[in-house]
């Protein structure tokens, strides 16, 4: 295993690339932190995660994207609609994209790092995404096993010197998260995406539930998704929508 990472100071931040978001969290994620974004299908989790990776790639950082649910070609084509040419970064050696079956991550835990740790070490990865850990959960039969696996996964992520963003597919309003206490305790931040019906249309809203070591905004903001990615509307509020959800 790699050495335990040293967390960045309040001035050592990793910009997310999400327009208007970094100003809500003291200029970005804490360096080498592990961050969890939770939302229902269609809420924009993968777009958020990819935009985070693109921000690093633009700066010449080495990045890793691990997906359990999408094929490389389909995913790359989907992201081109935002102007993100992931294949070009892959050819430059800046991006490593892994299509993983959840069983491989279970094996990674059993091996104490395995292939993913080798990729991170060899390529000096500074940013990584796992999309999504929901699929990983199906490998375990009961809640105790899920909690233990979650703790082991987060401990492993904490041993790697990179800033990690994990997606989790659940409705944060209506569905309880399996092993939630373990996840909430271990991760450095939790960002909820609420996918709400408003006047006949679905809209996404963002709330920063927690961010360790950060004085973050407590408000809820509407997200706008355009052909350039995600933008946080700092003038919006959705308190009434959440009360009625």
JOPESUL-V298105 format. One record per residue. N is the residue number from 1. RES is the residue in one letter. SS is DSSP state (~ for helix, > for strand, _ for the rest). PSI is psi as a letter, one per 30 degrees, with the letter a starting at -180 (NA if undefined). OMEGA is omega in degrees with one decimal (none if undefined). Layout:
((N & RES & SS & PSI & OMEGA) (N & RES & SS & PSI & OMEGA))
This chain:
((1 & X & _ & l & 177.7) (2 & X & _ & l & -179.3) (3 & X & _ & l & 177.0) (4 & X & _ & k & -177.4) (5 & X & _ & l & 175.1) (6 & X & _ & k & -177.1) (7 & X & _ & k & 179.6) (8 & X & _ & l & 175.4) (9 & X & _ & l & -178.3) (10 & X & _ & f & -180.0) (11 & X & _ & f & -177.9) (12 & X & _ & i & -171.3) (13 & X & > & l & 178.8) (14 & X & > & j & -178.7) (15 & X & _ & k & -175.4) (16 & X & _ & f & -175.4) (17 & X & _ & f & 178.3) (18 & X & _ & j & -175.2) (19 & X & > & k & 178.0) (20 & X & _ & g & -177.3) (21 & X & _ & e & -174.3) (22 & X & ~ & e & 179.1) (23 & X & ~ & f & 179.1) (24 & X & ~ & f & -173.0) (25 & X & _ & h & 178.5) (26 & X & _ & h & 171.6) (27 & X & _ & g & 174.7) (28 & X & _ & l & 174.7) (29 & X & > & k & 172.3) (30 & X & > & k & -178.8) (31 & X & _ & k & 179.1) (32 & X & _ & g & 177.8) (33 & X & _ & l & 176.3) (34 & X & > & k & -170.0) (35 & X & > & k & -175.2) (36 & X & > & k & 176.4) (37 & X & > & k & -172.3) (38 & X & > & k & 177.5) (39 & X & > & l & 178.4) (40 & X & _ & l & 176.5) (41 & X & _ & k & 179.2) (42 & X & _ & f & -175.9) (43 & X & _ & f & 176.4) (44 & X & _ & g & -177.6) (45 & X & ~ & e & -177.5) (46 & X & ~ & e & 176.4) (47 & X & ~ & e & 177.2) (48 & X & ~ & e & -177.6) (49 & X & ~ & e & 179.9) (50 & X & ~ & e & 178.6) (51 & X & ~ & e & 174.9) (52 & X & ~ & e & 178.6) (53 & X & ~ & e & 180.0) (54 & X & ~ & e & 178.9) (55 & X & ~ & e & 177.8) (56 & X & ~ & e & -179.7) (57 & X & ~ & e & 179.1) (58 & X & ~ & f & -179.4) (59 & X & _ & g & 179.3) (60 & X & _ & g & 179.1) (61 & X & _ & l & 174.8) (62 & X & _ & k & -173.8) (63 & X & > & l & 179.2) (64 & X & > & k & 175.4) (65 & X & > & j & 178.7) (66 & X & > & k & 178.9) (67 & X & > & k & 176.1) (68 & X & _ & f & -164.3) (69 & X & _ & f & -175.1) (70 & X & _ & k & 175.7) (71 & X & _ & k & -175.6) (72 & X & ~ & e & -176.2) (73 & X & ~ & e & -179.6) (74 & X & ~ & e & -178.8) (75 & X & ~ & e & 179.8) (76 & X & ~ & e & 179.0) (77 & X & ~ & e & 179.0) (78 & X & ~ & e & -176.8) (79 & X & ~ & f & 177.9) (80 & X & ~ & f & -179.7) (81 & X & _ & f & 174.9) (82 & X & _ & g & -178.6) (83 & X & _ & g & -177.3) (84 & X & _ & j & -179.0) (85 & X & _ & i & -176.4) (86 & X & ~ & e & -179.4) (87 & X & ~ & e & 179.9) (88 & X & ~ & e & 177.8) (89 & X & ~ & e & 176.9) (90 & X & ~ & e & 179.5) (91 & X & ~ & e & 178.5) (92 & X & _ & f & -179.9) (93 & X & _ & g & -179.3) (94 & X & _ & f & -177.2) (95 & X & > & k & 169.8) (96 & X & > & k & -178.9) (97 & X & > & k & -177.5) (98 & X & > & k & 169.7) (99 & X & > & j & -175.1) (100 & X & _ & k & 166.6) (101 & X & _ & k & 179.1) (102 & X & ~ & f & 179.4) (103 & X & ~ & e & -179.6) (104 & X & ~ & e & 178.1) (105 & X & ~ & e & 174.5) (106 & X & ~ & e & 177.0) (107 & X & ~ & e & 178.1) (108 & X & ~ & e & 179.0) (109 & X & ~ & e & -179.6) (110 & X & ~ & e & -178.2) (111 & X & ~ & f & 179.7) (112 & X & _ & h & 178.1) (113 & X & _ & e & 174.2) (114 & X & ~ & b & -172.2) (115 & X & ~ & e & -178.7) (116 & X & ~ & e & 177.3) (117 & X & ~ & e & 177.6) (118 & X & ~ & e & 177.9) (119 & X & ~ & e & -178.3) (120 & X & ~ & e & -179.5) (121 & X & ~ & e & -176.8) (122 & X & ~ & e & -174.3) (123 & X & ~ & f & -179.0) (124 & X & _ & h & -178.1) (125 & X & _ & k & 177.6) (126 & X & _ & f & 176.3) (127 & X & > & k & 176.0) (128 & X & > & l & 175.7) (129 & X & > & k & 167.7) (130 & X & > & j & -172.6) (131 & X & > & j & -0.1) (132 & X & _ & l & 179.9) (133 & X & ~ & f & 175.2) (134 & X & ~ & e & 179.4) (135 & X & ~ & e & 179.6) (136 & X & ~ & e & -176.5) (137 & X & ~ & f & -175.2) (138 & X & _ & f & -179.9) (139 & X & _ & f & -174.1) (140 & X & _ & k & -168.1) (141 & X & _ & f & -176.0) (142 & X & _ & l & -174.2) (143 & X & ~ & e & 179.4) (144 & X & ~ & e & 178.1) (145 & X & ~ & e & 178.6) (146 & X & ~ & e & 179.6) (147 & X & ~ & e & -179.9) (148 & X & ~ & e & 178.5) (149 & X & ~ & e & 178.7) (150 & X & ~ & e & 178.5) (151 & X & ~ & e & -179.9) (152 & X & ~ & e & 178.9) (153 & X & ~ & e & -179.1) (154 & X & ~ & e & 175.9) (155 & X & ~ & e & 178.5) (156 & X & ~ & e & 177.6) (157 & X & ~ & e & -179.3) (158 & X & _ & f & -179.8) (159 & X & _ & f & -177.5) (160 & X & _ & k & -176.6) (161 & X & _ & i & 176.4) (162 & X & _ & l & 177.6) (163 & X & > & k & -171.8) (164 & X & > & k & 174.3) (165 & X & > & k & -179.8) (166 & X & > & k & 175.4) (167 & X & > & l & -178.9) (168 & X & > & j & -175.3) (169 & X & > & j & 174.4) (170 & X & _ & l & 171.1) (171 & X & _ & j & -174.3) (172 & X & _ & f & 177.9) (173 & X & _ & e & -168.7) (174 & X & _ & f & -173.7) (175 & X & _ & k & 175.0) (176 & X & _ & k & -179.9) (177 & X & _ & k & 176.3) (178 & X & _ & k & 179.2) (179 & X & _ & g & -172.5) (180 & X & ~ & e & -177.4) (181 & X & ~ & e & 178.8) (182 & X & ~ & e & 179.9) (183 & X & ~ & e & -177.0) (184 & X & ~ & e & -179.7) (185 & X & ~ & e & -172.3) (186 & X & ~ & e & -176.2) (187 & X & _ & l & -178.1) (188 & X & _ & f & 176.9) (189 & X & > & l & 174.7) (190 & X & > & k & 177.9) (191 & X & > & k & 178.1) (192 & X & > & k & 171.9) (193 & X & > & j & 179.8) (194 & X & > & k & -177.4) (195 & X & > & j & -166.8) (196 & X & > & k & 176.1) (197 & X & > & j & -178.5) (198 & X & > & j & 179.3) (199 & X & _ & h & 175.7) (200 & X & _ & g & 179.7) (201 & X & > & k & 176.5) (202 & X & > & k & 177.6) (203 & X & > & k & 179.5) (204 & X & > & k & 177.8) (205 & X & > & k & -174.9) (206 & X & > & k & 174.1) (207 & X & > & k & 175.6) (208 & X & > & j & -176.2) (209 & X & > & e & 176.0) (210 & X & > & l & 172.5) (211 & X & > & j & -173.7) (212 & X & _ & k & 176.8) (213 & X & _ & g & -174.8) (214 & X & _ & k & 171.2) (215 & X & _ & j & -172.5) (216 & X & _ & l & 177.7) (217 & X & _ & k & 177.8) (218 & X & _ & g & -178.3) (219 & X & _ & l & 176.1) (220 & X & > & k & -172.4) (221 & X & > & k & 174.4) (222 & X & > & k & 175.0) (223 & X & > & k & 174.2) (224 & X & > & k & 179.5) (225 & X & > & j & -179.6) (226 & X & > & a & 178.7) (227 & X & _ & g & 176.0) (228 & X & _ & g & 178.4) (229 & X & > & a & -175.0) (230 & X & > & k & 174.6) (231 & X & > & k & 176.8) (232 & X & > & k & 177.4) (233 & X & > & j & -174.8) (234 & X & _ & f & -179.6) (235 & X & _ & g & -174.4) (236 & X & _ & l & 175.0) (237 & X & _ & k & -177.3) (238 & X & _ & g & -176.8) (239 & X & ~ & e & -177.9) (240 & X & ~ & e & 178.4) (241 & X & ~ & e & -179.7) (242 & X & ~ & e & 179.4) (243 & X & ~ & e & -176.6) (244 & X & ~ & f & -175.9) (245 & X & _ & NA & none))
